[in-house]
Amino acid sequence: MRTVHCDGSPAAVAELAGAIAVVLDGAGPPVLPLGAAGRAPLPAAEITGTTAVVVATSGSGGEPKFVELSPVALRASAAATRTRLGAARWLLALPAEHIAGVQVIVRALLAGDAPVTQDVRDGFRATDFAVATARLGAGPRCTSLVPTQLLRLLDAGGPAVEALQTYAAVLVGGAALDARLRSRAEVAGVRVVPTYGMSETAGGCVYDGFPLDGVQIKLDGDDGQVLIGGPILATGYLGRPDETAAAFAGGWFHTADLGQWCGDRLEVLGRADDVIVTGGEKVVPAAVERALAAQPGVRGACVVGVPDPQWGHLVAAVVVTDPATSPDHNRLRDAVRAALGRAAVPRQMLNLPELPLLGVGKPDRAAVTRLFTSIPIQPP
């Protein structure tokens, strides 16, 4: 296997793109992109003969796994994106080692060229995004961002927003896109496309609630667990045959996400293993987060369950607010109570300047939970 260390530089992305181009054509060893900080050691296991790229998951559901992706899955995902969005040149502004970054590279390669790369060695900067966008040249252009990046670009204004306005589509994934952030982007003339997917589905496979061509979705069980099928599915987890068999049982990937249909549109409610049981009532953190984020001055929220001997777990929330806003926690609790009922009201609330993040834009729920261990409980 060929390991490519991705430090956020254009040179590293160029090396990775070259290696991926080879394996997409069925030649060369499988490619393992790793970030500058590295990852957990690879399991001592034989790689499937059809594997082109091995991608480490973010670990949001526990210990990171290494996902094996075939050329067929990568090509199917990129082709479906092209069918949905049209031909375009791509800007890579995400870490290249994650599946979203890998797929920007694959889409660009199959369109005939490597992506233009924003240098993110010193972090994501709005001014650098504008400069990189100018290097794309004429013609349709697309990029993929996480919500935090989109927010920073909108906050920066000026050339950053002008650059965003030139894209035929700005894919936004990695975490749920807040409705107010989406509205703000659209008012600014930015064509955002919320995406849903994961490493096991070769990246985003549902765009704005609608599955890409060839992608099948069904909801399983009383809670509506999201199952995904189609040619975009990974081969499995490297060195984890039992977990592979369970996760990909019956030819479907069992996501552990809960969803519901709104007409023909899929709405993802949150992860089944994030559901908080408090006093015998089930609370979906994502629903509470949406209720909080809908309030004036709230820029983001993360909701977790904190162990409690009486209730089993208590609902706790961190919120990120506008710098000039001093949020009224009682007002926020009232909003949650009105939207979702008393059981969903956060018993503990904490203001943070920004959310702890895991992987590409995903809230670090374990880190948030640790923040509440020494905070006294306040009744809602």
C-alpha positions as CSV (number, residue, x, y, z in Angstrom):
1,M,0.0,0.0,0.0
2,R,1.2,3.5,-0.8
3,T,0.9,6.0,2.0
4,V,0.6,9.7,1.1
5,H,1.1,12.1,4.0
6,C,-1.3,15.1,3.5
7,D,-0.1,18.2,5.2
8,G,-2.6,20.6,3.6
9,S,-0.1,21.8,0.9
10,P,-0.8,21.8,-2.8
11,A,2.3,19.6,-3.3
12,A,0.9,16.9,-1.1
13,V,-2.4,17.0,-2.9
14,A,-0.7,16.8,-6.2
15,E,1.1,13.6,-5.0
16,L,-2.2,12.1,-3.7
17,A,-4.0,13.0,-7.0
18,G,-1.3,11.3,-9.0
19,A,-1.5,8.1,-6.9
20,I,-5.3,8.1,-7.1
21,A,-5.2,8.6,-10.9
22,V,-3.2,5.4,-11.1
23,V,-5.4,3.2,-9.0
24,L,-8.6,4.5,-10.7
25,D,-7.2,2.9,-13.8
26,G,-6.7,-0.4,-12.0
27,A,-2.9,-0.1,-11.6
28,G,-0.5,0.5,-8.7
29,P,-1.0,-0.3,-5.1
30,P,-3.9,0.9,-3.0
31,V,-3.5,4.4,-1.6
32,L,-3.8,5.4,2.0
33,P,-3.9,9.2,2.6
34,L,-3.0,10.3,6.1
35,G,-3.2,13.7,7.8
36,A,-0.2,15.4,9.3
37,A,-1.1,14.0,12.8
38,G,-1.3,10.5,11.5
39,R,-3.8,7.9,12.5
40,A,-4.2,4.7,14.6
41,P,-1.9,1.9,13.3
42,L,-3.3,-0.1,10.4
43,P,-4.6,-3.5,11.4
44,A,-2.4,-6.4,10.3
45,A,-4.8,-7.6,7.6
46,E,-4.8,-8.3,3.9
47,I,-6.3,-5.6,1.7
48,T,-9.0,-6.7,-0.6
49,G,-7.8,-7.1,-4.2
50,T,-10.3,-4.6,-5.5
51,T,-9.3,-1.8,-3.1
52,A,-8.1,1.5,-4.6
53,V,-8.2,3.8,-1.6
54,V,-8.2,3.2,2.1
55,V,-9.8,6.1,4.1
56,A,-9.8,6.5,7.9
57,T,-13.1,7.4,9.4
58,S,-13.4,10.4,11.7
59,G,-14.1,8.2,14.7
60,S,-17.3,10.1,15.6
61,G,-18.9,6.7,16.4
62,G,-16.0,5.4,18.4
63,E,-12.5,4.1,17.4
64,P,-11.6,5.1,13.8
65,K,-11.9,2.4,11.2
66,F,-10.2,2.1,7.8
67,V,-12.6,1.9,5.0
68,E,-11.7,0.1,1.8
69,L,-13.1,1.7,-1.4
70,S,-12.9,0.2,-4.9
71,P,-12.4,2.1,-8.2
72,V,-16.0,1.2,-9.0
73,A,-17.4,2.9,-5.9
74,L,-15.2,6.0,-6.3
75,R,-16.1,6.3,-10.0
76,A,-19.8,5.7,-9.4
77,S,-20.0,8.5,-6.8
78,A,-18.1,11.0,-9.0
79,A,-20.2,10.2,-12.0
80,A,-23.4,10.6,-10.1
81,T,-22.3,13.9,-8.8
82,R,-21.4,15.1,-12.3
83,T,-24.9,13.9,-13.5
84,R,-26.5,15.9,-10.7
85,L,-24.4,19.1,-10.9
86,G,-23.0,19.1,-14.4
87,A,-19.4,19.3,-15.6
88,A,-17.2,21.6,-13.6
89,R,-13.7,22.4,-12.4
90,W,-13.2,21.7,-8.7
91,L,-11.5,23.6,-5.8
92,L,-10.2,21.5,-2.9
93,A,-10.4,23.4,0.3
94,L,-10.9,20.4,2.6
95,P,-8.3,18.1,4.2
96,A,-7.3,15.7,1.4
97,E,-7.1,12.7,3.6
98,H,-10.8,12.6,4.4
99,I,-13.4,11.1,2.0
100,A,-14.8,14.5,1.1
101,G,-11.3,15.6,0.0
102,V,-10.6,12.4,-1.8
103,Q,-13.8,12.7,-3.8
104,V,-13.1,16.3,-4.8
105,I,-9.9,14.8,-6.3
106,V,-11.7,11.9,-8.0
107,R,-14.3,14.2,-9.5
108,A,-11.7,16.6,-10.8
109,L,-9.6,13.8,-12.3
110,L,-12.6,12.2,-14.1
111,A,-13.5,15.6,-15.4
112,G,-10.0,15.7,-17.0
113,D,-7.8,17.6,-14.6
114,A,-6.5,17.7,-11.0
115,P,-8.3,20.1,-8.7
116,V,-7.1,23.5,-7.8
117,T,-5.9,23.4,-4.2
118,Q,-6.2,25.9,-1.5
119,D,-3.2,25.7,0.9
120,V,-4.6,25.0,4.3
121,R,-1.3,24.2,6.2
122,D,-2.0,27.2,8.4
123,G,-5.7,26.6,8.6
124,F,-8.6,27.7,6.4
125,R,-8.5,31.4,5.5
126,A,-11.1,33.4,3.7
127,T,-8.6,35.4,1.8
128,D,-6.8,32.3,0.5
129,F,-10.1,30.8,-0.6
130,A,-10.7,33.9,-2.8
131,V,-7.2,33.7,-4.3
132,A,-7.6,30.0,-5.0
133,T,-11.0,30.5,-6.6
134,A,-9.5,33.0,-9.0
135,R,-7.1,30.3,-10.2
136,L,-9.9,28.1,-11.4
137,G,-10.3,30.1,-14.5
138,A,-13.4,30.4,-16.7
139,G,-16.3,27.9,-16.8
140,P,-18.5,26.2,-14.3
141,R,-16.9,25.5,-10.9
142,C,-17.7,23.6,-7.8
143,T,-16.3,23.1,-4.3
144,S,-17.0,21.2,-1.1
145,L,-17.0,22.8,2.3
146,V,-18.0,22.1,5.9
147,P,-20.5,24.4,7.7
148,T,-17.7,26.1,9.7
149,Q,-15.9,27.1,6.5
150,L,-19.0,28.4,4.9
151,L,-19.7,30.5,8.1
152,R,-16.2,32.0,8.1
153,L,-16.5,33.0,4.4
154,L,-19.8,34.7,4.9
155,D,-18.5,36.5,8.0
156,A,-15.4,37.7,6.0
157,G,-17.6,39.2,3.3
158,G,-16.0,41.1,0.4
159,P,-13.8,39.0,-1.9
160,A,-14.6,35.8,0.0
161,V,-18.4,36.1,-0.6
162,E,-17.8,37.3,-4.2
163,A,-15.7,34.1,-4.7
164,L,-18.5,31.9,-3.3
165,Q,-21.0,33.5,-5.6
166,T,-19.1,32.3,-8.7
167,Y,-19.7,28.6,-7.9
168,A,-22.3,26.6,-9.7
169,A,-22.6,24.6,-6.5
170,V,-21.1,24.7,-3.0
171,L,-21.5,21.3,-1.5
172,V,-21.8,21.5,2.3
173,G,-21.3,18.3,4.4
174,G,-19.5,16.7,7.2
175,A,-22.1,18.0,9.7
176,A,-25.7,19.2,9.5
177,L,-26.2,22.5,7.8
178,D,-28.2,24.9,10.0
179,A,-31.2,26.3,8.3
180,R,-30.3,29.9,9.2
181,L,-26.8,29.5,7.8
182,R,-28.2,28.1,4.6
183,S,-30.7,30.9,4.3
184,R,-27.9,33.5,5.0
185,A,-25.8,31.9,2.2
186,E,-28.7,31.9,-0.3
187,V,-29.6,35.5,0.5
188,A,-25.9,36.3,-0.3
189,G,-26.3,34.6,-3.7
190,V,-24.4,31.4,-2.8
191,R,-25.8,28.2,-4.4
192,V,-25.4,25.8,-1.5
193,V,-26.2,22.0,-1.7
194,P,-26.4,20.2,1.6
195,T,-25.0,16.7,1.3
196,Y,-25.3,13.5,3.3
197,G,-22.9,10.6,3.2
198,M,-19.9,9.0,4.8
199,S,-16.7,7.2,4.0
200,E,-18.6,3.9,3.7
201,T,-20.7,5.5,0.8
202,A,-17.7,7.0,-1.0
203,G,-18.7,10.4,0.3
204,G,-21.9,12.4,-0.2
205,C,-24.6,10.3,-1.8
206,V,-27.8,12.3,-1.0
207,Y,-27.8,15.9,-2.2
208,D,-30.4,18.3,-0.6
209,G,-32.4,15.3,0.6
210,F,-32.5,13.5,-2.8
211,P,-30.4,10.4,-3.5
212,L,-27.9,10.6,-6.4
213,D,-28.6,8.4,-9.4
214,G,-28.0,4.7,-8.5
215,V,-28.2,5.3,-4.8
216,Q,-31.0,3.5,-2.9
217,I,-32.3,4.5,0.5
218,K,-34.6,2.7,2.8
219,L,-35.7,3.2,6.4
220,D,-35.6,0.2,8.7
221,G,-37.2,-0.6,12.0
222,D,-39.6,1.5,14.1
223,D,-37.1,4.3,14.6
224,G,-36.3,4.6,10.8
225,Q,-32.6,3.7,10.6
226,V,-31.2,4.8,7.3
227,L,-29.9,2.0,5.1
228,I,-28.0,2.9,1.9
229,G,-27.4,0.7,-1.2
230,G,-25.9,1.0,-4.6
231,P,-22.6,0.9,-6.4
232,I,-21.1,3.6,-4.2
233,L,-20.7,1.3,-1.2
234,A,-17.3,0.5,0.3
235,T,-15.9,-3.0,0.3
236,G,-15.8,-3.0,4.1
237,Y,-13.5,-2.3,7.0
238,L,-9.9,-3.3,6.8
239,G,-9.1,-6.1,9.3
240,R,-12.7,-6.1,10.8
241,P,-14.6,-8.9,9.1
242,D,-17.3,-9.1,11.8
243,E,-18.0,-5.4,11.7
244,T,-18.0,-5.4,7.9
245,A,-20.6,-8.3,7.9
246,A,-22.8,-6.4,10.4
247,A,-22.5,-2.9,8.8
248,F,-23.0,-4.1,5.2
249,A,-25.5,-6.9,5.9
250,G,-27.8,-7.9,3.0
251,G,-26.0,-5.6,0.6
252,W,-27.1,-2.4,2.5
253,F,-24.9,-0.1,4.6
254,H,-26.5,0.3,8.0
255,T,-25.7,3.9,8.9
256,A,-26.9,4.1,12.6
257,D,-28.5,7.4,11.5
258,L,-32.2,7.9,12.0
259,G,-34.3,9.4,9.2
260,Q,-37.7,10.1,7.8
261,W,-39.2,10.9,4.4
262,C,-40.7,14.3,3.8
263,G,-42.4,13.5,0.5
264,D,-39.5,12.3,-1.8
265,R,-36.9,14.1,0.4
266,L,-34.8,12.3,3.0
267,E,-34.5,14.1,6.4
268,V,-31.7,12.8,8.6
269,L,-32.7,13.3,12.2
270,G,-29.5,12.2,13.9
271,R,-27.5,9.2,15.0
272,A,-29.3,6.4,16.8
273,D,-26.5,6.0,19.3
274,D,-26.7,9.7,20.2
275,V,-30.3,9.4,21.3
276,I,-30.7,10.5,25.0
277,V,-33.0,8.5,27.3
278,T,-34.0,10.8,30.1
279,G,-36.6,9.7,32.6
280,G,-37.8,7.1,30.1
281,E,-38.3,9.7,27.4
282,K,-36.2,9.6,24.1
283,V,-34.6,12.8,23.0
284,V,-32.9,13.2,19.7
285,P,-30.0,15.7,20.1
286,A,-30.1,16.9,16.6
287,A,-33.7,18.1,17.1
288,V,-32.7,20.0,20.2
289,E,-29.8,21.5,18.3
290,R,-32.0,22.7,15.5
291,A,-34.4,24.3,18.0
292,L,-31.6,26.1,19.7
293,A,-29.9,27.2,16.4
294,A,-33.2,28.7,15.2
295,Q,-33.1,31.3,18.0
296,P,-31.8,34.8,17.4
297,G,-28.1,35.2,18.1
298,V,-27.3,31.4,18.3
299,R,-24.7,30.4,15.7
300,G,-24.4,26.8,16.7
301,A,-25.2,24.2,19.3
302,C,-24.2,20.7,20.4
303,V,-26.4,18.6,22.7
304,V,-25.3,15.6,24.6
305,G,-26.6,13.3,27.4
306,V,-24.9,13.6,30.8
307,P,-25.2,10.5,33.2
308,D,-27.5,11.1,36.1
309,P,-28.5,8.6,38.9
310,Q,-32.1,9.7,39.0
311,W,-33.0,10.4,35.3
312,G,-30.5,8.0,33.6
313,H,-29.2,11.0,31.6
314,L,-29.8,14.7,31.5
315,V,-29.9,16.8,28.4
316,A,-27.0,19.3,28.2
317,A,-26.1,21.8,25.6
318,V,-23.3,24.1,24.6
319,V,-24.2,27.1,22.4
320,V,-22.1,29.4,20.2
321,T,-23.6,32.9,20.0
322,D,-23.0,36.1,18.0
323,P,-20.1,38.0,19.7
324,A,-22.4,40.9,20.6
325,T,-25.1,38.6,22.0
326,S,-25.6,37.6,25.6
327,P,-28.0,34.7,25.4
328,D,-30.8,34.2,27.9
329,H,-30.7,30.6,28.8
330,N,-34.2,30.6,30.1
331,R,-35.4,32.0,26.7
332,L,-33.5,29.2,24.9
333,R,-35.0,26.6,27.2
334,D,-38.5,28.0,26.7
335,A,-38.0,27.7,22.9
336,V,-36.9,24.0,23.2
337,R,-39.9,23.3,25.5
338,A,-42.3,24.8,23.1
339,A,-40.8,22.9,20.1
340,L,-40.1,19.5,21.6
341,G,-41.6,19.2,25.1
342,R,-40.2,19.3,28.6
343,A,-38.1,16.2,28.3
344,A,-35.9,17.8,25.6
345,V,-35.1,20.9,27.6
346,P,-31.4,21.2,28.5
347,R,-30.8,21.0,32.2
348,Q,-27.3,22.3,31.7
349,M,-26.2,25.0,29.3
350,L,-22.8,26.5,28.5
351,N,-21.6,29.2,26.2
352,L,-18.5,28.6,24.1
353,P,-16.8,30.8,21.5
354,E,-16.8,27.8,19.1
355,L,-17.8,24.1,19.1
356,P,-15.2,21.4,19.7
357,L,-14.8,19.6,16.3
358,L,-13.9,16.1,15.4
359,G,-12.7,15.2,11.9
360,V,-14.1,17.4,9.1
361,G,-16.6,19.8,10.8
362,K,-18.3,17.2,13.1
363,P,-19.0,18.2,16.7
364,D,-16.9,16.3,19.2
365,R,-19.7,15.1,21.5
366,A,-17.2,13.3,23.8
367,A,-15.4,16.5,24.4
368,V,-18.6,18.4,25.0
369,T,-19.7,15.7,27.5
370,R,-16.5,16.1,29.4
371,L,-17.1,19.9,29.8
372,F,-20.2,19.2,31.9
373,T,-18.7,16.8,34.5
374,S,-18.0,19.5,37.1
375,I,-20.9,21.9,36.3
376,P,-23.7,22.1,38.8
377,I,-27.1,21.0,37.5
378,Q,-29.5,23.9,37.0
379,P,-33.3,23.2,36.7
380,P,-34.9,24.2,33.5
